[in-house]
């Protein structure tokens, strides 16, 4: 079943890519600038309308409208865009637990992000 699900996902991906290629060819658009997500959203919207279409003429018109919409919504050029990968530690309002829990004593001045003051903990030992 996992193999079937993976194959179904690959087939759907190829379907979206084929629609993008057809839109680029039909409207002289640059294929690399077409949005995969935009094409996927347009396909989802148009599939309901195409399923309700009675005549071949209306289906053909819907198909051409879909290709026009996909081709007229390119991803904008972003020269010099930099997206470095970095891990940032999320600031948390709690100190690190760097000793056993039974020896841990929370200090009220450890962090100034607490709203309403530090939490009250009793010392166990």
Secondary structure, DSSP 8 states (H G I E B T S, - for coil): -HHHHHHHHHHHHHHHHHHHHHHHHHHT--GGGB-HHHHHHHHHHHHHHHHH--SHHHHHHHHHHHHHHHHT-B----TT------------SS----S-GGG----TTS-S--SSS--------
